[in-house]
Amino acid sequence: MLKAYKYRIYPNKEQKLYFAGTFGCVRFIYNQMLADRIKSYKENKDSDIKKIKYPTPAQYKKEFEWLKEVDSLALANAQMDL
């Protein structure tokens, strides 16, 4: 038998802003990585897809400095969701 717990949190204004920023960055990373995968698939339809090296969230941080403000594990989870 599995148990689950639900907790209600009451974040203050600063925490709400942090959560909103983190969720926005995760959504941005997910969309960027998905677009890159679609683009590379269209370019390499004939080759083996498993051999293609896709960019990581750390590589996007070089281009988009504001991604450094959020937790890296949240961005890594966006990569795993693909």
matplotlib code that plots the C-alpha trace (Angstrom):
import matplotlib.pyplot as plt

x = [0.0, 1.3, 0.7, 0.5, 0.5, -0.8, 0.4, -1.0, 1.7, 1.2, 4.1, 4.8, 5.1, 8.9, 8.4, 5.5, 7.8, 10.6, 8.2, 6.7, 10.2, 11.3, 8.2, 8.7, 12.3, 11.4, 8.7, 11.3, 13.9, 11.4, 10.2, 13.7, 14.9, 11.8, 12.3, 15.9, 15.0, 12.3, 14.8, 17.6, 15.1, 14.0, 17.6, 18.7, 15.7, 17.9, 20.6, 20.4, 18.5, 20.1, 23.6, 22.6, 23.9, 21.3, 22.1, 21.7, 20.2, 23.8, 24.5, 21.5, 22.7, 25.6, 23.2, 20.5, 22.1, 18.8, 18.5, 21.3, 18.9, 16.8, 17.6, 19.5, 17.6, 14.3, 15.9, 17.3, 13.9, 12.6, 15.2, 14.0, 10.4, 11.2]
y = [0.0, 3.5, 6.6, 10.1, 13.4, 16.8, 20.0, 23.5, 26.2, 29.9, 31.7, 35.3, 37.8, 37.2, 33.5, 33.8, 35.9, 33.3, 30.4, 32.4, 33.1, 29.5, 28.1, 30.6, 29.6, 25.9, 26.5, 28.5, 25.7, 23.1, 25.0, 25.8, 22.2, 20.9, 23.3, 22.2, 18.5, 19.1, 21.1, 18.5, 15.7, 17.4, 17.9, 14.4, 12.2, 9.6, 9.3, 7.6, 9.9, 8.4, 9.6, 13.3, 15.3, 17.8, 20.9, 20.9, 23.6, 24.7, 25.5, 27.7, 29.6, 31.0, 32.6, 33.6, 35.0, 35.3, 31.5, 31.6, 33.1, 30.0, 26.5, 24.3, 21.2, 22.7, 23.3, 19.8, 18.3, 20.2, 18.3, 15.0, 15.7, 15.6]
z = [0.0, -0.9, 1.1, -0.1, 1.7, 0.5, 2.0, 1.5, 1.5, 2.0, 0.3, 0.9, -2.0, -2.4, -2.6, -5.0, -7.3, -7.0, -7.9, -10.8, -12.1, -11.7, -13.5, -16.3, -16.8, -16.8, -19.4, -21.5, -21.3, -22.1, -25.2, -26.4, -26.0, -27.8, -30.7, -30.9, -31.0, -33.7, -35.7, -35.5, -36.2, -39.4, -40.4, -39.6, -40.5, -42.2, -39.5, -36.1, -33.8, -30.7, -31.7, -31.8, -28.9, -27.7, -25.7, -21.9, -19.7, -18.8, -22.4, -22.5, -19.5, -21.5, -24.0, -21.5, -18.4, -16.5, -16.3, -13.7, -11.2, -10.8, -9.4, -11.8, -10.7, -11.9, -15.3, -15.3, -14.6, -17.7, -19.7, -18.3, -19.1, -22.8]

ax = plt.figure().add_subplot(projection="3d")
ax.plot(x, y, z, "-o")
ax.set_aspect("equal")
plt.show()
